[in-house]
């Protein structure tokens, strides 16, 4: 079962990976505009989620997911940041009302 604390750790770990690979992701950015900012925008967006989960005291998976989605949408940068935030919004909707999340819950989310 996934708890809110585990979800917080997963978000932080994912953010660390995106931030550490930011330049590599930027290099992949060739469509629709080859401006090389996808990694930068995604890292800035998910960094807002890290700030939010670090301040979140809840251990409720659904509540943590909602905090993450809200922070990412408010802090979204560029198209890639908005897209990333919307993925988390859908995930949060799937976990709404769940104190913990099972594997089936995660698949449905």
RATA-V419791 format. One record per helix or strand of 2 or more residues. SS is the DSSP state (H for helix, E for strand). FROM is the first residue (numbers start at 0). LEN is the number of residues. If there is no record, write none. Layout:
BEGIN
<<SS;FROM;LEN> <SS;FROM;LEN>>
END
This chain:
BEGIN
<<H;3;17> <H;21;7> <H;37;18> <H;60;14> <H;77;18> <H;102;6>>
END
